[in-house]
Amino acid sequence: MIAVDQWTGGEALLLLRAKRGTVRGFANELGINARTVSRWRKAPTAVCLPATAQILDIALRQCTAEERELFGLLLANHRGEPVPTSSEEASGPQPCTVISHKFLPVYLGQRSTSLFDAGKPEVVGPGGLERRTLVLDSHAARSSTMHVYACGVAVVHVEEPLRFDTLTELAVWRYRTYRKEPLWAGRQIDHQLEQLTADEGPVAPALQYVLSAYELRDTSWTGPGLDTGLHLLTTPSVLVNRQDPENVVPLGRGVEDAKFRDHWTHPEAVTFGGGVSRGVAGWSGVAYHPQADERALTMDQIVDLELDVQALWALSSHVLHMIEDGQDPVMPPEHGWRFLRGSHTRLTNARATETAQHRAMREAILLTSELPDRLRAAQNALRESNQ
């Protein structure tokens, strides 16, 4: 039986990771305030109070065998001790199949009106944003679409199935395509605008970034190996050398092997899911593996959320960039601070029909994207300028 002599904030967070729960769910299970978990993140070396340590001891004893095994592996890695291995665990670099989703947002303002009018109406997403869709047919992927929002934002979504022998290969592919996709998406927006408005020349601003989400399908990873695989999918930068953006290359042979051997996980990533799925959300992307398709979240639910999240990120960034440039932020009245406040409320508040899996996914993506804070900042700026 694994035992902890002295619980610190860092070790308590390892238990949270082993249980693959949310901060709120973990706090409720322990009967403590969620702010306590937040304090653990800020002070991971602080020793827990005796009463809290006793609660954590009980929670550890009540873990499933799989959760205790994972906690033991994480704890050993945390302490720098030899990590026990299991002959039954599939770990290390393995071939895998993923469905890649890229999201490329850009704020167009009034220039988006013609695109919006030409698009096909879609069901309102989690953020309550009205959007329409145009199909883009000049990409080699399975599908490429442009989602145009009434608030003046366009999000290009590219979906394609991929098969790689290692995650390092996927990481190199990801960063090399990141150099090309914004240019391609910008040309697509320009082409659509030219067709609809008869304007010539580039009229769309440059796209600033790409966010990826991966659905992991065929894999032999299990246990901690699967966790490491998902974390590497979420944060592939640890596998490549990006000093020359024009020529991203692998860091070196054995780096990926070492990550799996050490059961590496990113300290700032947030896990979500449950017994029927596993997911990891980070600043640069999301990775998701449904283990029981009939009961797990669908990837479409993650895509719907990310579309609205990326649209609102582009919109709030536009407002904040105006302030940085020394301008008073100006938006149409229907998309002023009240609009941002409503979007913030819809995204952050749970719904009565929302499942625990969906809530955990939503909270993980919002937390790692830092969108709620950005929305509040843009909302306050517009309110001060009476927009």
C-alpha positions as CSV (number, residue, x, y, z in Angstrom):
1,M,0.0,0.0,0.0
2,I,1.4,3.4,-1.0
3,A,1.6,5.9,1.9
4,V,2.6,9.5,2.2
5,D,4.5,10.5,5.3
6,Q,4.0,14.2,4.9
7,W,1.5,15.6,2.4
8,T,2.5,18.8,0.6
9,G,0.5,20.8,-1.9
10,G,2.5,19.2,-4.7
11,E,1.7,15.6,-3.6
12,A,-1.9,16.5,-3.1
13,L,-2.0,17.7,-6.7
14,L,-0.5,14.4,-7.8
15,L,-3.4,12.7,-6.2
16,L,-5.7,14.9,-8.2
17,R,-3.9,14.0,-11.4
18,A,-4.0,10.3,-10.6
19,K,-7.8,10.5,-10.1
20,R,-8.1,12.5,-13.4
21,G,-10.8,14.7,-11.9
22,T,-11.5,18.4,-11.9
23,V,-10.5,20.9,-9.3
24,R,-14.1,21.4,-8.2
25,G,-14.9,17.7,-8.2
26,F,-11.7,16.8,-6.2
27,A,-12.5,19.5,-3.7
28,N,-16.1,18.3,-3.3
29,E,-14.9,14.7,-2.9
30,L,-12.5,15.7,-0.1
31,G,-15.0,18.1,1.5
32,I,-12.6,21.1,1.2
33,N,-12.9,24.5,-0.4
34,A,-11.7,24.7,-4.1
35,R,-9.5,27.6,-3.1
36,T,-7.4,25.2,-1.1
37,V,-6.6,23.3,-4.3
38,S,-5.7,26.6,-5.9
39,R,-3.3,27.4,-3.0
40,W,-1.6,24.0,-3.6
41,R,-0.9,25.1,-7.2
42,K,0.7,28.4,-5.9
43,A,2.7,26.8,-3.1
44,P,3.4,23.1,-4.0
45,T,6.1,22.7,-1.3
46,A,3.9,24.0,1.6
47,V,3.0,21.2,4.1
48,C,-0.7,20.5,4.4
49,L,-2.4,20.9,7.8
50,P,-2.8,17.7,9.8
51,A,-6.6,17.6,9.3
52,T,-6.1,18.0,5.5
53,A,-3.4,15.3,5.5
54,Q,-5.8,12.9,7.2
55,I,-8.4,13.6,4.6
56,L,-5.9,13.0,1.8
57,D,-4.8,9.7,3.5
58,I,-8.4,8.5,3.4
59,A,-8.9,9.6,-0.2
60,L,-5.7,7.7,-1.2
61,R,-6.9,4.5,0.5
62,Q,-10.3,4.8,-1.3
63,C,-8.6,5.1,-4.7
64,T,-9.0,2.3,-7.3
65,A,-6.1,0.0,-8.0
66,E,-5.4,1.9,-11.2
67,E,-5.5,5.3,-9.5
68,R,-3.1,4.1,-6.7
69,E,-0.7,2.7,-9.3
70,L,-0.7,5.9,-11.3
71,F,-0.3,7.9,-8.0
72,G,2.7,5.7,-7.1
73,L,4.3,6.3,-10.5
74,L,3.8,10.1,-10.3
75,L,5.0,10.2,-6.7
76,A,8.2,8.3,-7.5
77,N,8.9,10.6,-10.5
78,H,8.1,13.6,-8.3
79,R,10.7,12.5,-5.7
80,G,13.3,11.4,-8.2
81,E,13.0,7.8,-7.2
82,P,13.2,4.8,-9.6
83,V,9.9,4.4,-11.3
84,P,8.4,0.9,-11.1
85,T,7.6,-0.8,-14.4
86,S,4.8,-3.2,-15.4
87,S,5.2,-5.8,-18.1
88,E,1.5,-5.3,-18.9
89,E,1.8,-1.6,-19.5
90,A,2.1,-0.3,-23.0
91,S,4.5,2.6,-22.9
92,G,7.1,4.2,-25.0
93,P,6.9,5.5,-28.6
94,Q,4.1,3.7,-30.5
95,P,2.4,4.2,-33.8
96,C,-0.9,6.0,-33.4
97,T,-3.8,7.3,-35.5
98,V,-5.1,10.8,-34.7
99,I,-7.7,13.1,-36.1
100,S,-6.2,16.6,-36.2
101,H,-8.3,19.7,-35.8
102,K,-6.7,23.1,-36.4
103,F,-8.4,26.4,-35.5
104,L,-7.2,29.6,-37.1
105,P,-9.2,32.7,-35.9
106,V,-9.0,36.3,-37.1
107,Y,-11.0,39.4,-36.4
108,L,-12.5,40.9,-39.6
109,G,-15.0,43.4,-38.2
110,Q,-17.4,44.8,-40.8
111,R,-15.5,43.0,-43.5
112,S,-17.1,39.8,-42.3
113,T,-20.6,40.9,-43.2
114,S,-20.6,39.6,-46.7
115,L,-19.1,36.2,-45.6
116,F,-21.7,35.9,-42.8
117,D,-24.6,36.6,-45.2
118,A,-23.3,34.0,-47.6
119,G,-22.8,31.3,-45.0
120,K,-25.0,28.4,-43.9
121,P,-26.7,29.0,-40.5
122,E,-25.4,26.7,-37.8
123,V,-26.7,25.8,-34.3
124,V,-25.7,28.3,-31.7
125,G,-22.6,26.9,-29.8
126,P,-21.7,26.9,-26.0
127,G,-20.9,30.6,-26.0
128,G,-24.3,31.6,-27.5
129,L,-22.6,33.1,-30.6
130,E,-24.5,33.3,-33.9
131,R,-22.4,31.8,-36.7
132,R,-22.6,30.6,-40.2
133,T,-20.3,28.3,-42.2
134,L,-18.7,28.3,-45.6
135,V,-17.0,25.2,-47.0
136,L,-13.4,25.6,-48.2
137,D,-12.4,23.0,-50.8
138,S,-8.8,23.7,-51.6
139,H,-7.2,21.8,-48.8
140,A,-5.9,18.3,-48.8
141,A,-7.5,17.5,-45.5
142,R,-10.7,15.6,-44.9
143,S,-12.6,18.9,-44.5
144,S,-11.9,22.6,-44.2
145,T,-14.6,25.1,-43.2
146,M,-14.8,28.8,-42.3
147,H,-17.0,29.7,-39.4
148,V,-18.1,33.3,-39.6
149,Y,-19.5,34.9,-36.5
150,A,-21.9,37.8,-36.3
151,C,-19.5,39.6,-34.0
152,G,-17.0,40.0,-36.8
153,V,-14.7,37.0,-36.3
154,A,-13.9,34.2,-38.7
155,V,-12.5,30.8,-37.5
156,V,-11.0,28.5,-40.1
157,H,-11.3,24.8,-39.0
158,V,-9.2,22.2,-40.7
159,E,-9.8,18.5,-39.9
160,E,-7.6,15.7,-41.2
161,P,-6.8,12.0,-40.2
162,L,-3.1,11.3,-39.6
163,R,-1.0,8.2,-38.9
164,F,2.5,8.5,-37.3
165,D,5.1,6.0,-36.0
166,T,6.1,8.4,-33.2
167,L,4.8,11.5,-31.5
168,T,8.0,13.3,-32.5
169,E,7.1,12.8,-36.1
170,L,3.7,14.4,-35.4
171,A,5.3,17.3,-33.5
172,V,7.6,18.1,-36.5
173,W,4.6,17.9,-38.9
174,R,2.6,20.2,-36.6
175,Y,5.1,23.0,-36.4
176,R,6.0,22.8,-40.1
177,T,2.4,23.1,-41.1
178,Y,2.0,26.0,-38.6
179,R,4.2,28.0,-41.0
180,K,1.9,27.3,-43.9
181,E,-1.7,27.1,-42.6
182,P,-2.1,30.8,-41.6
183,L,-1.0,31.8,-45.1
184,W,-3.3,29.4,-46.7
185,A,-6.2,30.4,-44.5
186,G,-5.6,34.1,-45.2
187,R,-5.7,33.4,-48.9
188,Q,-8.9,31.6,-48.5
189,I,-10.5,34.5,-46.6
190,D,-9.2,36.9,-49.2
191,H,-10.6,34.8,-52.1
192,Q,-14.0,34.5,-50.5
193,L,-14.1,38.3,-49.8
194,E,-13.0,39.1,-53.4
195,Q,-15.8,36.9,-54.8
196,L,-18.5,38.4,-52.6
197,T,-17.4,42.1,-52.7
198,A,-15.4,42.4,-56.0
199,D,-12.5,43.9,-54.0
200,E,-9.0,43.2,-55.3
201,G,-5.9,42.5,-53.3
202,P,-5.5,41.2,-49.8
203,V,-8.2,42.6,-47.5
204,A,-7.9,40.2,-44.5
205,P,-5.4,40.8,-41.7
206,A,-2.7,38.1,-41.1
207,L,-3.8,35.3,-38.9
208,Q,-1.8,35.3,-35.7
209,Y,-1.8,31.7,-34.4
210,V,-3.1,28.2,-34.7
211,L,-4.6,26.0,-32.0
212,S,-4.7,22.2,-32.4
213,A,-6.9,19.6,-30.9
214,Y,-6.2,15.9,-31.4
215,E,-8.5,12.9,-31.1
216,L,-6.4,9.9,-30.4
217,R,-8.0,6.9,-32.0
218,D,-5.9,3.7,-32.5
219,T,-3.2,3.2,-29.9
220,S,-1.7,0.5,-27.7
221,W,-0.8,2.9,-24.8
222,T,-2.3,2.1,-21.4
223,G,-2.1,3.5,-17.9
224,P,0.6,6.1,-17.4
225,G,1.8,5.5,-20.9
226,L,-1.5,6.8,-22.3
227,D,-1.3,9.8,-19.9
228,T,2.2,10.7,-21.2
229,G,1.0,10.2,-24.8
230,L,-1.9,12.6,-24.3
231,H,0.4,15.2,-22.6
232,L,2.9,15.0,-25.4
233,L,0.1,15.5,-28.0
234,T,-1.0,18.5,-26.0
235,T,2.5,20.0,-25.7
236,P,4.6,18.7,-28.6
237,S,7.2,21.5,-28.2
238,V,9.1,19.4,-25.7
239,L,10.0,17.0,-28.6
240,V,11.4,19.5,-31.2
241,N,14.0,22.2,-31.7
242,R,12.2,25.4,-32.8
243,Q,15.2,27.7,-32.8
244,D,14.9,28.0,-36.6
245,P,11.1,28.4,-37.3
246,E,11.7,27.6,-40.9
247,N,13.3,24.3,-40.2
248,V,11.8,22.7,-37.0
249,V,13.6,19.4,-36.3
250,P,13.5,16.7,-33.6
251,L,15.4,17.4,-30.4
252,G,17.3,14.2,-30.7
253,R,17.0,10.4,-30.6
254,G,15.8,9.1,-27.3
255,V,14.0,12.2,-26.1
256,E,10.5,10.7,-26.6
257,D,11.7,7.4,-25.0
258,A,12.9,9.3,-22.0
259,K,9.5,11.1,-21.6
260,F,7.6,7.8,-21.6
261,R,10.2,6.2,-19.3
262,D,9.8,9.0,-16.8
263,H,6.0,9.1,-17.2
264,W,6.3,12.7,-18.1
265,T,3.3,15.0,-17.7
266,H,3.1,18.8,-18.2
267,P,2.7,20.6,-14.8
268,E,0.4,23.2,-16.2
269,A,-1.9,21.0,-18.3
270,V,-5.3,20.0,-16.9
271,T,-6.8,16.5,-17.3
272,F,-10.4,15.8,-17.9
273,G,-12.6,12.8,-18.6
274,G,-13.5,9.8,-16.6
275,G,-13.6,6.0,-16.8
276,V,-14.8,6.1,-20.4
277,S,-12.4,8.8,-21.8
278,R,-9.2,10.7,-21.1
279,G,-8.3,14.2,-22.1
280,V,-5.7,16.8,-21.5
281,A,-6.0,20.5,-22.1
282,G,-3.1,22.9,-22.3
283,W,-2.2,26.4,-23.5
284,S,-1.3,25.2,-27.0
285,G,-3.8,22.5,-27.6
286,V,-6.1,19.7,-26.5
287,A,-5.7,15.9,-26.7
288,Y,-8.6,13.5,-26.2
289,H,-9.0,9.7,-26.2
290,P,-12.5,8.2,-26.0
291,Q,-12.2,4.7,-24.6
292,A,-15.9,3.8,-24.8
293,D,-17.4,5.6,-27.8
294,E,-21.0,5.0,-26.9
295,R,-20.6,6.7,-23.4
296,A,-17.8,9.1,-23.9
297,L,-17.9,12.7,-25.0
298,T,-17.8,13.2,-28.8
299,M,-15.0,15.1,-30.5
300,D,-17.7,17.3,-32.0
301,Q,-18.5,18.6,-28.5
302,I,-14.9,19.6,-28.0
303,V,-14.8,21.2,-31.5
304,D,-18.0,23.2,-30.8
305,L,-16.5,24.6,-27.6
306,E,-13.1,25.4,-29.2
307,L,-14.8,27.3,-32.1
308,D,-16.5,29.6,-29.7
309,V,-13.5,29.9,-27.4
310,Q,-11.2,30.8,-30.3
311,A,-13.8,33.3,-31.7
312,L,-14.1,35.1,-28.4
313,W,-10.3,35.0,-27.9
314,A,-9.9,36.8,-31.3
315,L,-12.6,39.3,-30.4
316,S,-11.3,40.1,-26.9
317,S,-7.7,40.3,-28.3
318,H,-8.9,42.9,-30.9
319,V,-10.4,45.1,-28.1
320,L,-7.2,44.8,-25.9
321,H,-4.9,45.5,-28.9
322,M,-6.7,48.7,-29.5
323,I,-5.9,49.8,-26.0
324,E,-2.3,48.7,-26.4
325,D,-2.1,50.9,-29.5
326,G,-3.4,53.9,-27.6
327,Q,-6.9,53.8,-29.0
328,D,-10.3,53.9,-27.3
329,P,-11.9,50.6,-27.9
330,V,-14.9,50.9,-30.2
331,M,-17.4,48.1,-31.0
332,P,-20.9,48.0,-32.4
333,P,-23.4,48.3,-29.6
334,E,-24.8,44.8,-30.1
335,H,-21.2,43.4,-29.5
336,G,-20.1,45.7,-26.7
337,W,-19.4,44.9,-23.0
338,R,-22.9,43.4,-22.3
339,F,-22.3,40.9,-25.2
340,L,-19.0,39.9,-23.7
341,R,-20.5,39.6,-20.2
342,G,-23.3,37.3,-21.6
343,S,-20.7,35.1,-23.5
344,H,-18.6,34.8,-20.3
345,T,-21.6,33.8,-18.2
346,R,-22.8,31.2,-20.8
347,L,-19.3,29.6,-21.0
348,T,-18.5,29.5,-17.3
349,N,-21.9,28.5,-15.8
350,A,-22.9,24.8,-15.7
351,R,-26.1,23.7,-17.4
352,A,-28.7,21.4,-15.8
353,T,-28.4,19.0,-18.7
354,E,-24.6,19.1,-18.8
355,T,-22.8,15.8,-17.9
356,A,-19.9,15.5,-15.5
357,Q,-17.6,14.7,-18.5
358,H,-18.7,17.7,-20.4
359,R,-18.3,20.0,-17.4
360,A,-14.8,18.7,-16.7
361,M,-13.9,19.3,-20.4
362,R,-15.3,22.8,-20.5
363,E,-13.6,23.8,-17.3
364,A,-10.2,22.4,-18.3
365,I,-10.3,24.2,-21.7
366,L,-11.4,27.5,-20.2
367,L,-8.8,27.4,-17.4
368,T,-5.9,26.6,-19.7
369,S,-7.0,29.1,-22.4
370,E,-7.2,31.9,-19.9
371,L,-10.2,33.2,-21.9
372,P,-12.4,34.1,-18.9
373,D,-9.8,36.6,-17.6
374,R,-9.3,38.0,-21.1
375,L,-13.1,38.4,-21.6
376,R,-13.4,40.3,-18.3
377,A,-10.5,42.6,-19.2
378,A,-12.1,43.4,-22.6
379,Q,-15.5,43.8,-21.0
380,N,-14.2,46.3,-18.4
381,A,-12.4,48.2,-21.2
382,L,-15.5,48.5,-23.3
383,R,-17.6,49.5,-20.2
384,E,-15.2,52.3,-19.4
385,S,-15.5,53.6,-22.9
386,N,-19.3,53.1,-22.7
387,Q,-19.4,50.5,-25.5
